[in-house]
Amino acid sequence: MDYCGGLGWQIDTPVLFVAGVALGVLMLSAWVSRQRFFPGRGCFLILHAGMLWWLAAAALELASISSECKIFWAMAAWPGIIAVPTFWTIFLWRYVHSVREVPSRSARLLLVAAPLVGGAIALSNPWHGLVYGPATGPADGTPGAAIIYDHGPLFYAMALYLYPFMLYGLATVARSAFGGSRVHRSHARVFVLVTSAPLVANIGYVAFGWTIFGFDPTPFSFAVTLGAISWLIVGVRLFDVVPVAHRLLLEVLPDPVLVIDSRERIIECNPAALALAGGVGGGHAPHLEELPRIGPALAGLLREDRHRQAGHLVALGIPERYFEVKVRPIAGGAEPRALDLGRMIYLRDVTHLHRSTLELSDALATSEDRLRTILGLHDQLQQQARRDPLTGLFNRRHLDFYIERVTGDAGSGDRPLTVAMIDLDQFKALNDRHGHVVGDDVLKGFAARLETHLAEGDAAFRLGGEEFLVVMPGSDSLSARERVERLRRQMETIPLDTRIGPLPIAFSAGIASLPSSSCQLDELLQRADESLYEAKRSGRNRVIAAANGDEPAGHAIAKASER
C-alpha cells in the first residue's frame, strides 16, 4: 500500500461526514458497553466493531485519490460488510427471544469464519476478478473520482448469502410487532421501521444505483439503525417483558421446585433445584434420596412429616442455605377418596429473611401464589396418571374414585350398577407363540374395539395383563350380557389386526349386578370374578351372568350360557 500513501489523500466533506458517523458509532459502542446485560449484548458489540470496520474502509476509500486505492479499500471493507448483517440478525433473534445462553464453540467459530472468508475472497479479486469485474473504474478522469463498480458473480453470491440474514431479522421483529402484546406493538413497529432501512438502502444501491457522495448508502443507514436500536434497548427497554413472559414458569422461577411420584421417584427438577444439587439432573438420580446434597434431607423430611410443622426450616446445599419447605400433594379425583399421584416440593430460600417475621410472611404469601400457578402446569400429569399407558383405558387406581362418584350420585337411587369382567382367552399362549410386541398389539386392538361398544356413561378399565373391566351404571344384568355378547360375537368373526397380520381372539366374561344404593365394590367384583371363572371352566369364549339375589345361581348361569 506504499503507492496509495504516495499518491496522497483528499479530506473533503464526504470524508468528514463518514468520519463523523464512525466517531458516533464508536461513542455509541462505548455507551452500550457500559449498560447492564441484555440478551444478545455480545453480538451487538461485535456488530458495532463490524460497523466501525466498514465505515473506516469507506472513509479511506473516499479519501484516496488513486482509483487503485479506492478499489483496494472497497475490497478491504468486506469483512465488515459480511459481519454487520450476520451479527445483526443473530442479535435480533437472541434479543427478541430473550436467549441468554452463550453459543456453542462451533457456532462461534462459524460466525467468525464467514467475515474472514468473505474478506479473503474480496481481497483476492485481482487474481480472479469475480467480485469486481474488469469494467470497474473511475467515473471520469478527475483525481479522486468515484468508482463505478462492475459487480461480478461472487459479489452477487455474497449478497445472496447476506439477504436471508437481513430478511430473517426483519421477519423476527415484524412477528413481535404484529403478534406481540398491545403495550409493545407501537415500539415494535418502530423497531421494524429502523430494521428495514438498511435492507432498503442496500437493495436501492445494488438494483438502482442509489449512492451518498457516490458511495454505497448501506453502512450509513446501518449506523442510524444502530443508534435507534440502542436507544430502544437501553432507554425504552423494548421487548424485555414479552420474552420473559413467554418462558416456561419453572425455568425462570428462582426457587427450587421438585416433582416426585408416589414412590418418591423424581419426575421433574427446575434449574434452581438442579443448581442446589450441584448440577446433577433428575435423570441421573431417579429416586429423591439419591439426589446429591439435598436428596437425603428432603426424603427424611417427608418420611417424618416434619414439613408440616409451622416455621420448620431445613439447611440444604453447599454452602449451606436455609429453606422453608412446602409440600403439596398431586392427587387425582376429589376428597376423601382422592388418588395419591405424587407430591410437589417447593423450597423457598429464607436464608436472609428468617430473622424477620414480617418479611418471611410476605415471602410465603408470594410462594403460595407461585405454587397455585405451578400446580396448574401439572393438571396434565394428574390426568395421565388415571390412564393405562398401553391401551389408554382407565387403570385400576381410578376405579375406586369412579365407583365412588357413580354410587354417590344423588340420582342413582336403586338403579342397578353392573360390571363385566373380561379376560382374553389363551393370551399367555399367544404371547409365547408370537412375542410380547404382538401381545401388546392385541391388547391395544381389543381396547379400541371395546370402547366402540360402550354406551353413554359406561367406563372401561384395564385391571392388569389381559384382564379388563366394564362398568355400566343403569344397565341391568340381562342388557349388559346382551351388549357384551355382541362384542364376543364380533371378536369371534372379525380377527384383530396386528403387525403379523389378523389374529382371531376370543374372550370369556363374567357379569354381576347390584343396586347402586347398596353396592360394595369388593362384593361386585367378587361376583363378576366368580362368573368369569365359571365361563373359563365351562369351555371359554362365553359370557356368564351372576345370579340375582332372588334367583338361584345355577338357573342364572344356565340361562346365560344359551347362545
Summary of the structure (lengths in Angstrom):
residues: 563
radius of gyration: 37.4
end to end distance: 105.3
largest distance: 122.0
contacts: 1768
relative contact order: 0.05
helix: 56%
strand: 15%
